[in-house]
Amino acid sequence: MNIGFIGTGTITTSVIEGLFRSKIKVKQILISERSKKNSTALSRKFKRVKVMNNNQEIINKSSWIFIAVVPKVAKSILQNLRFRKNQTIVSFISTANMTYLKKTLYPATNIIKAAPLPTIKHKLGPIVLFPNNKKVTNFFNQLGKAVVASTEKENNQLWTIASTMAIYFEFCNTLEMWLVNKKVKADKARAMVASLMFGLSHTMLMSKTKTKDLIKEYQTKKGINEELLLRLKKAGVFTKMNGALTKILERITKAND
Ligand SMILES: NC(=O)c1ccc[n+]([C@@H]2O[C@H](COP(=O)([O-])OP(=O)(O)OC[C@H]3O[C@@H](n4cnc5c(N)ncnc54)[C@H](OP(=O)(O)O)[C@@H]3O)[C@@H](O)[C@H]2O)c1
């Protein structure tokens, strides 16, 4: 099977890198020439990747098409492209709802919204999908953890959580810099923080204990974990986080209307 990507940016590059680390079998991957830097690098690295300078040709020659252009230009690009009824179209465009996609991609009806994150490059992280499609879900489960939304509303709620990537690294950087400012060597500080976060994430993935119970399990009465948690709760950090997430959901929902 041939698969095609309209738009060769950050996400397409990460998905293709992940794909070549996986057992997924594809005959050929057809990609847009733009961005030239990315398409050149990918075609040099993987001999099954072919750069095309015509988006319609990518569609004509592919069974599955991934739409990976930014929302600002998506409308003008998509309105000039013609799809076939039997094609599977996977849209990465965060702001495009199903009503719009069905209308624009007609006569194709096999349409799936997907939110791969840059972590897909290492076959890690969630890929939010809507609606469920057995083959597409199976494809993404080989590139990370497919999280299938039951409704478009739930899809937006799950996408909201993908907005936490930068704050996660801000959090890690705060811990690292706190150590560095105390004269701990930068590589030691980074190893400490990365290893702690990896261990905690691994515990969360492997353990059946509810997250709220892990909070209890990972603090001792009158211990330092309890003290830091109480200090941050008192400062309203987590209440503010809830409020900010609601704002992000509102933005995603509005963009999808
Ligand atoms: N990044 C994420 O974490 C993430 C997560 C989930 C979903 N998404 C969604 O995925 C989509 C792509 O995101 P991204 O981060 O990969 O964006 P990006 O890096 O800006 O990639 C978009 C690509 O589209 C290319 N392009 C522009 N006009 C084109 C045309 N006429 N034909 C073919 N390609 C064209 C751009 O090339 P030029 O540079 O030459 O303009 C660029 O390489 C967006 O809709 C975004 O909302 C992103």
The ligand as a Gaussian input file, in Angstrom:
#p B3LYP/6-31G(d) Opt

LIG

0 1
 N        2.933000      19.908000      16.032000
 C        2.088000      19.209000      16.792000
 O        2.402000      18.811000      17.929000
 C        0.704000      18.856000      16.250000
 C       -0.067000      17.945000      16.962000
 C       -1.302000      17.572000      16.461000
 C       -1.765000      18.114000      15.287000
 N       -1.026000      19.042000      14.629000
 C       -1.581000      19.594000      13.387000
 O       -0.870000      19.014000      12.301000
 C       -0.794000      19.943000      11.245000
 C        0.661000      20.110000      10.873000
 O        1.359000      20.613000      11.992000
 P        2.949000      20.774000      11.989000
 O        3.323000      21.071000      13.372000
 O        3.568000      19.618000      11.291000
 O        3.060000      22.107000      11.103000
 P        4.304000      22.592000      10.207000
 O        5.569000      22.076000      10.759000
 O        4.138000      24.053000       9.999000
 O        4.029000      21.826000       8.835000
 C        3.112000      22.230000       7.876000
 C        3.750000      21.975000       6.528000
 O        2.832000      22.253000       5.476000
 C        3.619000      22.719000       4.374000
 N        2.804000      23.359000       3.363000
 C        2.383000      24.654000       3.303000
 N        1.693000      24.864000       2.162000
 C        1.673000      23.671000       1.498000
 C        1.122000      23.241000       0.262000
 N        0.421000      24.060000      -0.539000
 N        1.293000      21.964000      -0.107000
 C        1.995000      21.086000       0.665000
 N        2.546000      21.458000       1.852000
 C        2.380000      22.722000       2.254000
 C        4.586000      23.664000       5.048000
 O        5.653000      23.945000       4.169000
 P        6.370000      25.411000       4.153000
 O        7.235000      25.431000       5.382000
 O        7.128000      25.379000       2.875000
 O        5.272000      26.435000       4.192000
 C        4.986000      22.843000       6.272000
 O        6.072000      21.991000       6.017000
 C       -1.461000      21.220000      11.741000
 O       -2.783000      21.307000      11.243000
 C       -1.451000      21.085000      13.226000
 O       -2.548000      21.735000      13.822000
 C        0.209000      19.398000      15.065000

